[in-house]
Amino acid sequence: MTPDCREPLEGGGSRFGTLVAYVRNMVKNVILIVDNDDDVQEVMADALSHVGFYPLSARSGRQALSFLEDIVPSVVILDFLLADMDGVELARAIRARPFGMLIPMLIVTGAEDAARKRLLRENLNIQVLVKPVSVALFTSTIENLSAGGVPSGRKMPVWYSSPGA
């Protein structure tokens, strides 16, 4: 059930006012890449730039959460293994924020089994691509998610490996 946007929030204000603030901070076509590997960030950022996105990179979960104080990206790409927290912990922290459930997320990982078990247990509604992944599949997944593709995977499989990977 969707809450009434006019319903008052604790401490004053309304959900509508919060929604307006969220939309004001949403940055179209900005993709937040969270990975502590500079080479991976560079490859992802280059691929995304070539198809019209504006990549923003964070090296840690803490840095990503700091960026999310000021902007709301079109999509967040997470690595499963980060130095300060894992991708599932970061996803949970993002989902706990106001309107965090509206931000599509994608985990790109080589740790498929661990990621799959954690995501199934956490029920966070996140797409997963298993490394190695083709640039075409990676960019089309981001395009789908940023265009309003359903993170639950109704438009494409939640678990998908590159052909021949």
DOTORGU-619909 format. One record per residue: x, y, z of N, C-alpha, C in turn; chain; residue in three letters. Coordinates in steps of 0.001 Angstrom, whole numbers, always signed. Example, Ala and Ser with C-alpha at 12.3 -4.5 7.8 and 13.67 -1.06 7.14 Angstrom:
# residues 2
     neast    nnorth       nup    caeast   canorth      caup     ceast    cnorth       cup   chain   res
    +13190     -5690     +7800    +12300     -4500     +7800    +13200     -3300     +7800       A   Ala
    +12850     -2250     +7080    +13670     -1060     +7140    +12900       +30     +7870       A   Ser
//
This chain:
# residues 165
     neast    nnorth       nup    caeast   canorth      caup     ceast    cnorth       cup   chain   res
      +840     -1170        +0        +0        +0        +0      +892     +1243        +0       A   Met
      +604     +2181      -903     +1356     +3412     -1009      +811     +4421        -5       A   Thr
     +1709     +5022      +802     +1226     +6003     +1779      +731     +7267     +1090       A   Pro
      -196     +7942     +1712      -720     +9206     +1209      +384    +10256     +1346       A   Asp
      +749    +10890      +233     +1825    +11874      +234     +1498    +13099     +1079       A   Cys
      +209    +13327     +1327      -179    +14496     +2123      -168    +14205     +3612       A   Arg
       +27    +12924     +3949       +18    +12517     +5346     +1180    +13182     +6093       A   Glu
      +924    +13805     +7250     +2006    +14457     +7991     +3036    +13435     +8475       A   Pro
     +4288    +13862     +8485     +5364    +13040     +9019     +5618    +13419    +10460       A   Leu
     +6231    +12493    +11202     +6626    +12839    +12568     +7592    +14006    +12494       A   Glu
     +7441    +14973    +13355     +8321    +16130    +13373     +7900    +17215    +12373       A   Gly
     +6730    +17072    +11753     +6231    +18087    +10825     +6579    +17759     +9389       A   Gly
     +6083    +18558     +8473     +6324    +18330     +7051     +5356    +17305     +6497       A   Gly
     +5541    +16955     +5246     +4670    +15969     +4622     +5495    +15064     +3725       A   Ser
     +4927    +13930     +3361     +5596    +13034     +2429     +5762    +13728     +1071       A   Arg
     +4784    +14572      +692     +4895    +15294      -566     +6114    +16213      -539       A   Phe
     +6304    +16919      +553     +7476    +17789      +677     +8772    +17000      +613       A   Gly
     +8771    +15816     +1207     +9947    +14957     +1155    +10173    +14464      -261       A   Thr
     +9096    +14123      -975     +9205    +13676     -2354     +9753    +14791     -3237       A   Leu
     +9288    +16013     -3042     +9782    +17147     -3811    +11279    +17323     -3568       A   Val
    +11716    +17211     -2326    +13148    +17326     -2009    +13937    +16218     -2683       A   Ala
    +13387    +15009     -2696    +14046    +13871     -3344    +14218    +14136     -4833       A   Tyr
    +13153    +14552     -5508    +13200    +14793     -6951    +14153    +15938     -7262       A   Val
    +14174    +16945     -6426    +15068    +18075     -6632    +16528    +17620     -6616       A   Arg
    +16844    +16613     -5797    +18211    +16128     -5690    +18537    +15007     -6673       A   Asn
    +17524    +14478     -7373    +17777    +13386     -8305    +18524    +13930     -9513       A   Met
    +19577    +13245     -9877    +20394    +13686    -10988    +20245    +12674    -12112       A   Val
    +19620    +13110    -13190    +19350    +12214    -14307    +20658    +11778    -14966       A   Lys
    +20739    +10501    -15236    +21860     +9893    -15934    +23167     +9859    -15148       A   Asn
    +23137    +10194    -13862    +24331    +10015    -13036    +24274     +8619    -12439       A   Val
    +25347     +7879    -12621    +25446     +6522    -12111    +26540     +6499    -11065       A   Ile
    +26214     +6072     -9862    +27201     +5962     -8788    +27819     +4570     -8836       A   Leu
    +29138     +4524     -9040    +29896     +3267     -9071    +30639     +3153     -7748       A   Ile
    +30372     +2079     -7001    +31039     +1876     -5713    +31912      +629     -5829       A   Val
    +33210      +851     -5938    +34160      -248     -6079    +35511      +256     -5607       A   Asp
    +36239      -556     -4852    +37540      -123     -4359    +38680      -447     -5328       A   Asn
    +38364      -994     -6493    +39358     -1310     -7509    +39317      -208     -8572       A   Asp
    +40398      +578     -8653    +40450     +1701     -9596    +40284     +1253    -11042       A   Asp
    +40860      +106    -11398    +40753      -383    -12777    +39308      -716    -13132       A   Asp
    +38608     -1365    -12218    +37200     -1704    -12454    +36378      -428    -12586       A   Val
    +36608      +537    -11700    +35896     +1810    -11783    +36126     +2485    -13123       A   Gln
    +37377     +2478    -13571    +37724     +3139    -14827    +37031     +2476    -16019       A   Glu
    +37032     +1145    -16071    +36380      +424    -17171    +34875      +699    -17161       A   Val
    +34247      +617    -15991    +32807      +871    -15902    +32489     +2312    -16291       A   Met
    +33254     +3258    -15764    +33012     +4674    -16045    +33176     +4965    -17533       A   Ala
    +34186     +4389    -18151    +34413     +4594    -19580    +33242     +4041    -20398       A   Asp
    +32809     +2827    -20070    +31685     +2206    -20786    +30417     +3043    -20632       A   Ala
    +30159     +3524    -19419    +28949     +4317    -19168    +29010     +5676    -19859       A   Leu
    +30187     +6291    -19872    +30347     +7587    -20541    +30051     +7481    -22034       A   Ser
    +30460     +6377    -22631    +30259     +6192    -24067    +28788     +6034    -24453       A   His
    +27926     +5700    -23509    +26497     +5570    -23828    +25668     +6693    -23192       A   Val
    +26345     +7779    -22775    +25633     +8978    -22347    +25376     +9152    -20869       A   Gly
    +25996     +8323    -20031    +25827     +8482    -18587    +26972     +9304    -18004       A   Phe
    +26758     +9792    -16791    +27762    +10559    -16071    +28164     +9768    -14826       A   Tyr
    +29266     +9034    -14905    +29661     +8206    -13762    +30266     +9028    -12626       A   Pro
    +29923     +8632    -11426    +30484     +9187    -10201    +31019     +8000     -9415       A   Leu
    +32277     +8052     -9016    +32900     +6897     -8375    +33137     +7109     -6890       A   Ser
    +32879     +6066     -6130    +33170     +6040     -4690    +34010     +4795     -4425       A   Ala
    +35027     +4937     -3582    +35922     +3819     -3292    +35478     +3006     -2083       A   Arg
    +34495     +3488     -1345    +34063     +2777      -139    +32568     +2985       +72       A   Ser
    +32011     +2162      +937    +30613     +2316     +1290    +30351     +3646     +1977       A   Gly
    +31261     +4045     +2860    +31101     +5314     +3574    +31093     +6493     +2611       A   Arg
    +32013     +6462     +1638    +32066     +7544      +662    +30783     +7570      -173       A   Gln
    +30278     +6413      -551    +29031     +6338     -1318    +27876     +6941      -522       A   Ala
    +27766     +6584      +739    +26688     +7125     +1577    +26825     +8635     +1724       A   Leu
    +28042     +9128     +1769    +28274    +10565     +1841    +27777    +11254      +567       A   Ser
    +28077    +10680      -602    +27583    +11230     -1863    +26056    +11256     -1879       A   Phe
    +25438    +10228     -1316    +23979    +10120     -1340    +23292    +11126      -429       A   Leu
    +24064    +11848      +384    +23499    +12948     +1178    +23114    +14112      +272       A   Glu
    +23840    +14247      -858    +23656    +15407     -1724    +22953    +15115     -3039       A   Asp
    +23079    +13896     -3545    +22475    +13570     -4829    +21753    +12235     -4748       A   Ile
    +20864    +12025     -5698    +20198    +10738     -5852    +20481    +10296     -7285       A   Val
    +21368     +9321     -7459    +21721     +8899     -8813    +20612     +8091     -9468       A   Pro
    +20716     +7933    -10783    +19752     +7119    -11518    +19879     +5653    -11152       A   Ser
    +21127     +5201    -10930    +21426     +3810    -10574    +22663     +3805     -9680       A   Val
    +22726     +2851     -8757    +23934     +2619     -7959    +24476     +1240     -8331       A   Val
    +25759     +1201     -8696    +26440       -51     -9005    +27345      -378     -7829       A   Ile
    +27197     -1576     -7285    +27959     -1973     -6098    +28851     -3161     -6401       A   Leu
    +30016     -3160     -5787    +30831     -4363     -5745    +30393     -5116     -4498       A   Asp
    +30422     -6425     -4548    +30028     -7204     -3370    +31084     -7092     -2273       A   Phe
    +32352     -7047     -2661    +33438     -7022     -1677    +34070     -5639     -1629       A   Leu
    +33729     -4867      -610    +34311     -3549      -377    +35170     -3606      +873       A   Leu
    +36032     -2629     +1048    +36945     -2641     +2193    +36222     -2408     +3524       A   Ala
    +35273     -1474     +3551    +34659     -1099     +4821    +33337     -1806     +5115       A   Asp
    +32687     -2332     +4091    +31434     -3078     +4264    +31213     -3846     +2976       A   Met
    +30360     -4859     +3007    +30114     -5544     +1741    +28942     -4876     +1022       A   Asp
    +28758     -5243      -236    +27730     -4617     -1057    +26329     -4770      -505       A   Gly
    +26068     -5884      +161    +24741     -6098      +732    +24521     -5155     +1919       A   Val
    +25538     -4962     +2752    +25411     -4011     +3868    +25163     -2601     +3342       A   Glu
    +25901     -2226     +2285    +25709      -905     +1694    +24314      -785     +1085       A   Leu
    +23864     -1811      +387    +22520     -1792      -195    +21461     -1637      +897       A   Ala
    +21636     -2337     +2002    +20691     -2227     +3113    +20672      -793     +3658       A   Arg
    +21853      -169     +3768    +21939     +1216     +4259    +21266     +2178     +3276       A   Ala
    +21427     +1934     +1986    +20778     +2784      +982    +19262     +2585     +1030       A   Ile
    +18817     +1342     +1112    +17382     +1048     +1156    +16715     +1656     +2393       A   Arg
    +17471     +1827     +3483    +16912     +2379     +4722    +16728     +3895     +4651       A   Ala
    +17312     +4531     +3665    +17185     +5984     +3523    +15817     +6339     +2936       A   Arg
    +15383     +7585     +3139    +14128     +7997     +2510    +14217     +7782      +992       A   Pro
    +13264     +7121      +439    +13180     +6831      -984    +14303     +5927     -1489       A   Phe
    +15019     +5290      -584    +16074     +4355      -974    +15550     +3165     -1752       A   Gly
    +14293     +2821     -1528    +13699     +1708     -2268    +13462     +2070     -3731       A   Met
    +13505     +3347     -4070    +13269     +3776     -5441    +14532     +3808     -6291       A   Leu
    +15691     +3666     -5678    +16954     +3725     -6424    +17298     +2331     -6926       A   Ile
    +17339     +2147     -8244    +17749      +845     -8763    +19210      +575     -8424       A   Pro
    +19509      -673     -8056    +20878     -1044     -7721    +21277     -2293     -8479       A   Met
    +22570     -2369     -8735    +23145     -3498     -9448    +24432     -3902     -8742       A   Leu
    +24545     -5179     -8386    +25807     -5702     -7864    +26508     -6418     -9008       A   Ile
    +27753     -6013     -9265    +28592     -6680    -10255    +29691     -7370     -9460       A   Val
    +29710     -8695     -9510    +30600     -9431     -8617    +31120    -10719     -9240       A   Thr
    +32232    -11156     -8739    +32754    -12473     -9071    +32396    -13476     -7990       A   Gly
    +31895    -12977     -6874    +31533    -13821     -5727    +30055    -14183     -5808       A   Ala
    +29676    -14882     -6873    +28263    -15145     -7154    +27556    -15881     -6029       A   Glu
    +28130    -16977     -5545    +27448    -17779     -4521    +27206    -16989     -3245       A   Asp
    +28239    -16279     -2778    +28091    -15498     -1549    +27066    -14391     -1744       A   Ala
    +27128    -13706     -2883    +26180    -12622     -3155    +24759    -13155     -3232       A   Ala
    +24587    -14265     -3938    +23249    -14835     -4102    +22641    -15202     -2744       A   Arg
    +23415    -15871     -1893    +22896    -16284      -582    +22513    -15081      +265       A   Lys
    +23378    -14050      +293    +23083    -12864     +1106    +21862    -12121      +577       A   Arg
    +21779    -11954      -748    +20657    -11217     -1311    +19339    -11945     -1119       A   Leu
    +19355    -13259     -1247    +18131    -14024     -1013    +17691    -13895      +439       A   Leu
    +18654    -13912     +1354    +18345    -13791     +2774    +17858    -12372     +3112       A   Arg
    +18463    -11375     +2504    +18144     -9971     +2818    +16911     -9451     +2078       A   Glu
    +16568    -10050      +922    +15409     -9622      +138    +15463     -8128      -194       A   Asn
    +16572     -7685      -825    +16783     -6265     -1103    +16413     -5842     -2521       A   Leu
    +15974     -6777     -3360    +15488     -6422     -4687    +16567     -5738     -5529       A   Asn
    +17665     -6452     -5786    +18811     -5898     -6494    +19184     -6818     -7652       A   Ile
    +19492     -6221     -8802    +20012     -6978     -9938    +21447     -7403     -9632       A   Gln
    +21867     -8511    -10210    +23243     -8976    -10050    +23770     -9417    -11407       A   Val
    +24966     -8955    -11740    +25693     -9462    -12899    +26948    -10140    -12380       A   Leu
    +27271    -11283    -12966    +28430    -12057    -12524    +29595    -11793    -13467       A   Val
    +30745    -11409    -12878    +31963    -11177    -13653    +32493    -12508    -14169       A   Lys
    +33103    -12523    -15329    +33244    -11391    -16250    +31930    -11126    -16972       A   Pro
    +31688     -9862    -17265    +30451     -9464    -17931    +30812     -8621    -19154       A   Val
    +30101     -8824    -20241    +30390     -8054    -21456    +29966     -6597    -21261       A   Ser
    +30641     -5711    -21959    +30308     -4291    -21903    +28877     -4076    -22394       A   Val
    +28486     -4793    -23445    +27130     -4640    -23990    +26071     -5014    -22957       A   Ala
    +26257     -6127    -22277    +25293     -6533    -21250    +25296     -5549    -20083       A   Leu
    +26470     -5119    -19670    +26602     -4170    -18562    +25859     -2871    -18884       A   Phe
    +26152     -2270    -20048    +25529      -986    -20375    +24033     -1130    -20629       A   Thr
    +23607     -2233    -21245    +22167     -2400    -21479    +21420     -2608    -20157       A   Ser
    +22049     -3259    -19193    +21434     -3424    -17875    +21257     -2071    -17200       A   Thr
    +22296     -1228    -17257    +22216      +112    -16659    +21164      +949    -17391       A   Ile
    +21129      +870    -18713    +20116     +1614    -19467    +18714     +1176    -19061       A   Glu
    +18518      -121    -18903    +17216      -656    -18490    +16836      -155    -17099       A   Asn
    +17754      -237    -16177    +17469      +194    -14800    +17214     +1704    -14730       A   Leu
    +18018     +2491    -15441    +17863     +3950    -15362    +16601     +4430    -16070       A   Ser
    +16101     +3625    -16997    +14880     +3992    -17717    +13628     +3528    -16990       A   Ala
    +13802     +3019    -15787    +12643     +2573    -15024    +12420     +1088    -15088       A   Gly
    +13442      +359    -15567    +13355     -1095    -15543    +13141     -1560    -14116       A   Gly
    +12436     -2625    -13949    +12062     -3080    -12615    +13217     -3827    -11971       A   Val
    +13783     -3312    -10850    +14903     -3987    -10205    +14599     -5420     -9783       A   Pro
    +13330     -5770     -9673    +13006     -7133     -9265    +13317     -8141    -10352       A   Ser
    +13628     -7657    -11546    +14018     -8553    -12617    +12878     -8935    -13540       A   Gly
    +11751     -8256    -13473    +10641     -8618    -14351    +10965     -8328    -15812       A   Arg
    +11886     -7425    -16088    +12243     -7141    -17476    +13453     -7946    -17926       A   Lys
    +14217     -8488    -16999    +15353     -9331    -17341    +15680    -10184    -16131       A   Met
    +16402    -11274    -16312    +16679    -12137    -15174    +17496    -11435    -14101       A   Pro
    +17214    -11755    -12845    +17984    -11177    -11741    +19411    -11704    -11779       A   Val
    +19576    -12983    -12053    +20911    -13593    -12085    +21254    -13894    -13514       A   Trp
    +22245    -13215    -14036    +22589    -13405    -15428    +24095    -13308    -15596       A   Tyr
    +24674    -14290    -16232    +26100    -14261    -16556    +26241    -13984    -18034       A   Ser
    +27353    -13383    -18411    +27615    -13144    -19827    +27692    -14463    -20563       A   Ser
    +27170    -14507    -21784    +27329    -15719    -22578    +28817    -16007    -22776       A   Pro
    +29204    -17222    -22556    +30596    -17621    -22698    +31469    -17240    -21522       A   Gly
    +30884    -16683    -20473    +31677    -16267    -19313    +32034    -17454    -18451       A   Ala
//
